[in-house]
Amino acid sequence: MPPDNHSLYGQSLKNTKRTRLQAGIHSLDIACSPSQVDSLLVYLDMLERWNKAYNLTAIRDPLQMIDLHLLDSLAILPFIDNSSHIIDVGTGPGLPGIPLSIICPDKTFTLLDSNGKKTRFLFQAINELCLANVTEVNARVEEFQPTKPFDTVLSRAFSSIPDMLVNCSHLISDQGQFMAMKGKIPESELSQLDKNYKVSDLCRLVVPGVEGERHLVKITKTNRSPDLNL
């Protein structure tokens, strides 16, 4: 029997998703193995399925999810090159933490969110993808006490930058950095920075398939101790 139209459409969509993701990864100039592409697509499929019941993201179209979630997350990859112990605060369904952890198995990621539905999804995703370098935590950021400070505190949609610094100050090492993923340059937020912090870098992100502005704001402590490794 010839395949029905539904199965043909499903296969076509599957191929389209793979092609779109691979093209975006190539545009971002990211080294990515076929197995890592497979893992990103498995994560995307899980996000689609769980989203129908748990409303994990407002984005419903899987092709838009590739651009607005996967590629948007991977766009900051060059900026965590020197990071090894990372916490993704207010991670939601694992963005940007899950895509980054798939590409960076040598780095450890803690994915923190106070929403139980989202951390249950993270638990399933971490296990299904066999991500040994990722831990999910269901807690409010103010209440979470890590056993070891992080060198990078990452936020994609958590809060304003001043609130991020106040709520996450206990998570970071003296030499650590905060990274806030934003749309337009958040000038109002930056004008409210506490004197103990400074903007160390402000980077424009170019995300394939995303027309709106995207920026990464890197913030460090002004009273950082001398880095003995320099």
Residue pairs with C-beta under 8 A, 6 or more apart in sequence:
3 11
13 62
16 63
17 41
17 44
17 62
17 63
17 66
18 37
18 41
20 63
20 66
20 67
20 209
21 37
21 40
21 41
21 44
21 66
21 70
21 71
22 37
23 208
24 66
24 67
24 70
24 71
24 74
24 208
24 209
25 32
25 37
25 71
25 74
27 208
28 71
28 74
28 75
28 77
28 207
28 208
30 74
30 77
30 103
32 103
36 102
36 103
39 102
39 129
40 70
40 99
40 102
42 128
42 129
43 70
43 94
43 98
43 99
43 102
43 125
43 129
44 62
44 65
44 66
44 69
44 70
46 121
46 124
46 125
46 128
47 56
47 57
47 65
47 69
47 93
47 121
48 62
48 65
50 56
50 93
50 121
50 124
51 57
51 60
51 93
54 117
54 118
54 121
56 92
56 93
56 117
56 118
56 121
57 65
57 69
57 92
57 93
57 95
59 65
59 68
59 69
66 209
67 207
67 208
67 209
67 210
68 209
68 210
69 95
69 99
70 99
71 207
71 208
71 209
71 210
72 95
72 96
72 181
72 205
72 207
72 210
72 214
73 95
73 96
73 97
73 98
73 99
73 100
73 156
74 96
74 99
74 100
74 103
75 205
75 206
75 207
75 214
76 96
76 100
76 154
76 179
76 181
76 205
76 216
77 100
77 103
77 104
79 179
79 201
79 203
79 216
79 218
80 86
80 100
80 104
80 107
80 152
80 154
80 179
83 107
83 151
83 152
83 177
84 106
84 107
84 108
84 151
85 107
85 108
85 148
85 150
85 151
85 152
86 97
86 100
86 107
86 108
86 109
86 110
86 150
86 151
86 152
86 153
86 154
87 109
87 110
87 111
87 112
87 146
87 150
87 152
87 153
87 154
87 171
88 94
88 95
88 96
88 97
88 100
88 109
88 110
88 111
88 112
88 154
88 155
88 156
89 112
89 141
89 153
89 154
89 155
89 158
89 164
89 167
89 168
89 171
90 112
90 113
90 141
90 155
90 156
90 157
90 158
90 159
91 97
91 111
91 112
91 113
91 118
91 122
91 156
92 113
92 115
92 118
92 156
92 157
93 118
93 121
93 122
93 125
94 111
94 121
94 122
94 125
95 156
95 157
96 154
96 156
96 181
97 109
97 111
97 134
97 154
98 111
98 122
98 125
98 126
98 129
98 131
98 134
100 107
100 109
101 107
101 109
101 131
101 133
101 134
102 129
102 131
104 133
105 132
105 133
106 133
107 133
108 133
108 134
108 135
109 133
109 134
109 135
110 134
110 135
110 136
110 137
110 146
110 150
111 119
111 122
111 134
111 135
111 136
111 137
112 136
112 137
112 139
112 141
112 144
113 119
113 122
113 136
113 137
113 138
114 138
114 139
114 140
114 141
115 138
116 138
119 136
119 137
119 138
122 136
123 136
125 131
126 134
126 135
126 136
137 144
141 158
141 167
141 168
141 171
142 167
144 171
145 170
146 171
149 171
149 172
149 173
149 176
150 171
150 172
150 173
150 176
151 172
151 173
151 175
151 176
151 177
152 176
152 177
152 178
152 179
153 164
153 168
153 171
153 172
153 176
153 177
153 178
153 179
154 179
154 181
155 164
155 168
155 178
155 179
155 180
155 181
156 181
157 181
158 164
159 167
160 186
160 189
160 192
161 178
161 180
161 186
161 189
161 190
161 192
161 193
161 217
161 219
162 189
162 192
162 193
162 194
164 178
164 180
165 178
165 193
165 194
165 197
165 219
166 194
168 178
172 178
172 221
174 221
174 224
174 225
175 224
175 225
175 227
176 220
176 221
177 200
177 218
177 219
177 220
178 197
178 218
178 219
178 220
179 216
179 217
179 218
179 219
180 186
180 216
180 217
180 219
181 205
181 214
181 215
181 216
182 214
182 215
182 216
182 217
183 212
183 213
183 214
183 215
184 213
184 215
185 202
185 213
185 215
186 215
186 217
190 199
190 217
193 199
193 219
195 222
196 221
196 222
196 223
197 219
197 220
197 221
197 222
198 219
198 220
198 221
198 222
199 217
199 218
199 219
200 218
200 219
200 220
201 216
201 217
201 218
202 215
202 216
202 217
202 218
203 215
203 216
203 218
204 213
204 214
204 215
205 214
205 215
205 216
206 214
207 214
